[in-house]
Amino acid sequence: MYLTLADSVSQVALGPSWLDPMQLLSGSGPFGGFVLPAMLVIVFIESGLLFPLLPGDSLLFTGGLLANQPDPFAPLWLVLILCPIAAILGDQVGYWLGHKFHPKLVNRPDGRIFKQEYLKQTEDFFDKYGPITIILCRFVPIVRTYAPLVAGMAGMKYRTFLIYNIIGGILWGSGVVALGALLGQFDFVRNNIEAIFLIIVFISVVPGLVGFARKLASKTPATTTDPEPAAEKVERPAQ
């Protein structure tokens, strides 16, 4: 009786099980069946459909962490295989869009998602690192979305792009998932999963907040003093 009462008090203190993300996103949870398809769709879109504001890194990390738990939403090996495939296919679409619609994209005005600033940022990245950008950009938010587009616009040989695309897709898609799975084995991570989820979400949002703050700062007019009145006062002859 004492143990039952203690367990009840502990459950009340920690909250009901339906608030536990591990339970919600587990294989037997109500949302477990949607986790892997959602991961694949988001990775595909962020990799090549000009929608750079999705949490790719944190999503892969969290997916690997959840897939290595006792009741996973999908086998870890399956996540390690499918996520790189989604990333590679997404970049293929981005390359095709850049190759097919180069003039229209160069002259396209800024919208809510597409920004010429992002395009220029990725072009500078290419100028600095060359074709290996296709690999490096996987780990750089926003740039990873526009890199295949710029590769197609710049006329990079398809065979070269495909090789770098496959390498980058595997390193990013499988590597970040494996990192999440590895860290998920530690008791500290499992016991503080809610706090870690919040930290991951916060880290995902920070780049967007920083970019938004910079835009606000650039639009704020600088306050300057006009020296002309002072000069007139100095040159005015004494009465």
C-alpha positions, -999 to +999 in steps of 0.1 A: +000+000+000+028+023+009+046+018-024+014+023-044+007+056-026+043+067-032+040+059-069+008+078-071+023+109-054+053+106-078+030+105-108+010+135-096+042+154-090+057+146-125+024+150-143+002+126-162+019+101-187+001+117-217+023+148-211+055+128-214+070+133-248+087+099-246+053+083-243+036+105-269+063+099-295+070+062-287+061+033-309+029+027-288+021+064-283-006+083-302+019+101-324+046+074-329+034+064-363+037+100-376+073+107-364+093+090-392+071+103-421+072+138-407+110+136-403+114+125-439+091+152-453+107+180-434+143+169-443+132+166-479+116+201-480+145+218-461+171+202-484+158+215-517+124+232-518+136+267-508+120+265-473+150+271-451+133+278-418+127+242-407+145+226-378+165+200-397+194+195-373+174+193-341+148+171-358+174+145-368+191+146-334+158+142-316+147+114-340+179+095-333+174+099-295+138+086-297+147+058-320+172+044-296+147+041-267+130+009-254+098+017-274+110+035-305+087+050-332+108+031-357+140+010-357+171+030-355+186+013-386+156+024-407+159+060-396+197+059-403+189+048-439+158+068-448+169+102-435+200+105-458+179+093-487+153+121-481+181+146-478+198+134-510+165+135-530+157+170-516+191+183-529+184+167-563+152+187-566+170+219-556+197+213-582+170+207-609+152+239-599+184+260-601+193+245-635+158+249-649+147+282-636+180+302-633+168+335-649+135+335-630+152+329-597+178+356-602+151+382-609+126+369-584+116+395-557+119+387-521+090+369-505+082+355-471+104+325-477+126+331-507+152+358-501+178+371-525+200+377-494+200+339-488+209+333-524+238+358-522+250+342-489+251+308-505+269+321-536+296+336-513+299+303-495+305+286-529+331+311-539+350+304-507+348+266-505+340+254-541+321+221-547+328+209-512+302+234-502+276+207-510+290+187-480+298+216-457+265+234-462+246+204-448+256+216-413+248+253-420+211+263-417+197+283-446+228+277-467+220+239-470+187+248-485+201+271-512+234+253-520+219+228-545+200+256-561+231+276-566+250+245-578+223+241-605+223+278-614+262+278-617+261+249-640+281+225-618+285+191-635+258+168-624+281+139-617+302+161-594+272+174-577+258+139-572+289+126-556+292+155-531+254+153-525+255+117-515+285+121-492+270+152-475+235+136-472+250+105-455+273+125-432+244+148-421+214+126-423+230+096-406+256+114-385+232+137-366+208+108-361+236+086-347+247+114-324+212+117-309+211+079-305+245+078-288+237+106-263+203+091-257+219+061-240+230+082-210+207+082-180+211+119-176+197+125-211+168+100-206+159+115-172+159+151-184+144+145-218+118+173-215+144+199-206+166+187-235+137+190-259+131+226-248+169+233-253+169+218-287+138+238-297+155+270-284+187+263-302+167+258-334+149+291-330+180+312-321+194+317-356+160+330-368+158+353-339+193+366-345+186+372-381+153+390-373+171+412-347+198+421-372+172+431-398+155+453-372+188+469-362+196+476-399+163+493-405+166+515-374+178+550-386+209+563-369+205+595-350+229+621-361+233+657-350+233+684-376+264+706-371+251+734-393+232+753-365+263+753-344+284+766-372+260+794-379+261+803-343+299+806-343+300+826-375+273+850-364+289+885-358+286+899-323+259+925-319 
